[in-house]
């Protein structure tokens, strides 16, 4: 699987732990930054990860910050992204099964590296259920398309 990953300075250490782990599992990782713990704003980095997914340059995305909240919001500004903030295995599973999330957002100040690997593993290996959930995904896409229209 091709995975786009981006983090701000607060998420940098967790990103540097996840990248070799993912590569060791056979994934191709596209590291979109940041590349140090120097302070940096997250919106452009997270949007780049979302754009990589939407453009088909990556199958899934991972965005990481201190809490993951802002990173999720930034990624969700990209049309076609369904980013989910996941704190545990259950939220990661539901994000995939019910919401067909294509980007996972992680809070580096909330998740230890070992547990983040578990959460990401669930996110990457869980399939979307479709069925009754598809109508909701279609409604989300319709809202997104409506909001893209000029006022």
C-alpha positions in Angstrom: 0.0 0.0 0.0 1.2 3.5 -0.7 0.9 5.8 2.3 1.3 9.6 2.5 2.4 10.8 5.9 2.8 14.3 7.3 3.3 15.7 10.7 4.0 19.0 12.4 6.8 19.4 14.9 4.8 17.9 17.7 4.2 14.8 15.6 7.7 14.5 14.1 9.0 11.9 16.6 6.0 9.7 16.1 6.3 10.0 12.4 9.9 9.0 12.5 8.9 5.9 14.4 6.0 5.0 12.1 7.8 5.4 8.8 10.3 2.6 9.2 7.7 0.4 10.8 5.4 0.8 7.8 8.2 0.3 5.4 9.1 -2.9 7.3 5.6 -4.1 6.6 6.1 -3.6 2.9 4.3 -0.3 2.5 5.7 2.5 0.3 5.7 5.6 2.4 5.7 9.1 0.9 7.1 11.4 3.7 5.7 14.9 3.2 7.4 16.4 6.2 8.1 18.0 8.5 11.7 16.8 8.8 12.6 18.2 12.2 11.2 19.3 15.5 11.5 23.0 14.5 8.2 24.7 14.9 6.1 24.5 11.8 2.4 25.1 10.9 0.5 21.9 10.1 -2.2 23.0 7.6 -0.2 22.8 4.4 1.5 19.6 5.4 -1.8 17.8 6.2 -3.4 19.2 3.1 -0.5 17.8 1.0 -1.1 14.3 2.5 -4.8 14.6 1.7 -4.1 15.7 -1.8 -1.8 12.8 -2.4 -4.6 10.4 -1.4 -7.2 12.2 -3.5 -4.9 12.3 -6.6 -4.2 8.6 -6.3 -0.6 9.1 -5.4 -1.2 7.3 -2.1 -3.9 4.8 -1.1 -4.2 6.2 2.4 -2.9 9.1 4.5 -1.6 9.6 8.0 -1.4 13.0 9.6 0.1 13.6 13.0 0.2 16.5 15.5 0.1 17.1 19.2 -3.6 16.3 19.5 -4.4 15.4 15.9 -7.4 17.7 16.0 -6.1 20.5 13.8 -4.4 18.0 11.5 -7.7 16.2 10.9 -9.5 19.5 10.2 -6.7 20.6 7.7 -6.8 17.3 5.9 -10.6 17.4 5.7 -10.5 20.7 3.8 -9.3 18.8 0.8 -12.2 17.7 -1.3 -12.4 13.9 -1.3 -10.7 13.4 2.0 -12.4 11.7 4.9 -10.0 12.1 7.7 -10.7 10.5 11.1 -9.1 11.3 14.4 -8.4 7.9 15.9 -7.4 7.3 19.6 -7.7 3.6 19.7 -8.4 0.4 17.7 -12.2 0.9 17.9 -12.2 4.4 16.4 -9.8 3.3 13.7 -12.0 0.3 12.8 -15.2 2.3 12.8 -13.5 5.0 10.7 -12.8 2.5 8.0 -15.8 0.2 8.3 -18.5 2.8 8.5 -17.0 6.0 7.1 -14.5 4.8 4.5 -12.0 7.2 6.0 -8.9 7.5 3.8 -6.8 9.5 6.2 -6.1 8.8 9.8 -5.1 11.6 12.2 -3.1 10.8 15.3 -2.3 12.8 18.4 1.4 12.2 19.3 0.8 13.6 22.8 -1.9 11.0 23.4 -0.5 7.9 21.8 2.7 6.1 22.6 4.6 4.8 19.5 3.8 1.1 20.1 0.0 1.8 20.4 0.0 4.2 17.5 1.4 1.3 15.4 -1.5 -0.8 16.5 -4.0 1.9 15.7 -2.5 2.5 12.2 -2.4 -1.2 11.6 -6.1 -1.5 12.2 -6.8 1.5 10.0 -4.8 0.1 7.1 -6.1 -3.4 7.3 -9.8 -2.8 7.9 -12.1 -2.8 4.9 -15.1 -0.4 4.3 -18.3 -2.3 4.8 -20.4 -0.3 2.3 -24.0 -1.4 2.4 -26.1 0.8 4.7 -23.1 3.2 5.2 -22.8 4.1 1.5 -25.9 6.4 1.5 -24.2 8.4 4.2 -20.9 8.6 2.3 -22.9 9.8 -0.7 -24.6 12.4 1.4 -21.2 13.7 2.6 -20.0 13.9 -1.0 -23.1 15.8 -1.9 -22.5 18.3 0.9 -18.9 18.7 -0.3 -20.0 19.3 -3.9 -22.6 21.8 -2.8 -20.1 23.7 -0.7 -17.7 23.8 -3.7 -20.2 25.8 -5.7 -19.7 29.6 -5.9 -22.1 31.5 -3.7 
